[in-house]
Amino acid sequence: MSEMVRQRVDGVMTFSDTTTYNFVDRVSELAAKNRLPLISPYREMAHAAGMFRDAAAYGAKILEGATPADLPVGQPSTFEMTINARTAKALGLAIPPALLARADEVIE
C-alpha cells in the first residue's frame, strides 16, 4: 500500500481470491488510512468483516472425499453492490445519484 501512495495512485481495486479475502480487514484499514478509494468484489470490504463461504464449502466437499476435478465451477446467480457513502464522503468523493439508486446497500 505504501508503494501505491508513493506513486500517487487514484484508488485500489482488489480481485476475487482467497489471499485478498484473508486480508479484508488490513486492506480496508490501509486504504482508509491512506485515503484511497477501494473497489472490491467482496461486500465485506465495505464492512471489513466476514467469512469466505464458497471456499469453505468446496474444502468441506474435498475433505468428504470429492475429487476436485469433479466439482462444478460455480457461477454467481445474483450480483450485489454495496457503497460505503460514509467513506466516500470522508475522501471527498461524490457518488452519482444514479449509482446510489442501483446499489443494494448504502452504508451511511
WODA-V145393 format. One record per residue. N is the residue number from 1. PHI is phi in radians with two decimals (none if undefined). PSI is psi in whole degrees, -180 to 180 (none if undefined). NEAR is the number of other C-alpha atoms within 8 Angstrom. Layout:
# WODA-V145393
n = <N:N>
phi = <PHI:PHI>
psi = <PSI:PSI>
near = <NEAR:NEAR>
This chain:
# WODA-V145393
n = <1:2:3:4:5:6:7:8:9:10:11:12:13:14:15:16:17:18:19:20:21:22:23:24:25:26:27:28:29:30:31:32:33:34:35:36:37:38:39:40:41:42:43:44:45:46:47:48:49:50:51:52:53:54:55:56:57:58:59:60:61:62:63:64:65:66:67:68:69:70:71:72:73:74:75:76:77:78:79:80:81:82:83:84:85:86:87:88:89:90:91:92:93:94:95:96:97:98:99:100:101:102:103:104:105:106:107:108>
phi = <none:-1.09:-1.16:-1.12:-1.14:-1.05:-1.49:1.01:-1.19:-1.51:-3.12:-2.20:-2.19:-1.72:-1.91:-1.53:-2.69:-1.19:-1.09:-1.06:-1.10:-1.12:-2.03:-0.88:-1.09:-1.18:-1.10:-1.08:-1.10:-1.17:-1.09:-1.14:-1.04:-1.67:0.97:-1.95:-1.07:-2.21:-2.03:-2.56:-1.31:-1.75:-1.01:-1.09:-1.10:-1.25:-1.74:1.01:-2.87:2.35:-2.45:-1.46:-1.16:-1.09:-1.11:-1.13:-1.15:-1.14:-1.04:-1.10:-1.10:-1.15:-1.13:-1.47:1.93:-1.19:-1.48:-0.92:-1.15:-1.55:-1.34:-1.23:-1.44:-1.39:-2.20:-1.15:-1.78:-2.40:-2.23:-2.16:-2.21:-1.98:-2.05:-1.61:-1.17:-1.10:-1.17:-1.02:-1.12:-1.10:-1.54:1.33:-1.74:-1.66:-1.72:-1.00:-0.97:-1.12:-1.23:-1.07:-1.15:-1.48:-1.20:-1.37:-2.57:-2.14:-1.54:-1.62>
psi = <-39:-34:-38:-41:-43:-38:0:50:158:-18:179:136:124:163:167:93:162:-30:-48:-45:-34:-18:30:-53:-45:-45:-45:-44:-46:-39:-45:-44:-38:10:46:128:144:126:132:151:-6:122:-34:-24:-34:-32:-18:47:165:-172:144:88:-44:-43:-39:-39:-43:-42:-42:-41:-40:-42:-26:2:-2:145:126:-38:-22:-9:139:151:122:145:137:142:-19:157:139:149:123:130:127:89:-30:-46:-42:-43:-42:-30:-3:27:136:129:123:138:-36:-36:-42:-38:-30:-14:142:-28:135:121:117:none>
near = <6:5:6:8:9:7:6:6:8:6:8:10:7:9:7:9:6:8:6:10:10:6:8:12:9:7:9:12:8:9:13:10:7:7:7:11:11:10:8:10:7:8:10:9:12:10:6:9:8:5:4:8:6:6:8:8:8:9:8:8:9:10:7:6:6:9:7:6:4:6:8:4:4:4:4:5:4:4:5:7:9:11:10:10:10:8:8:12:9:7:9:6:7:6:8:6:6:6:8:10:6:7:11:7:7:10:8:5>
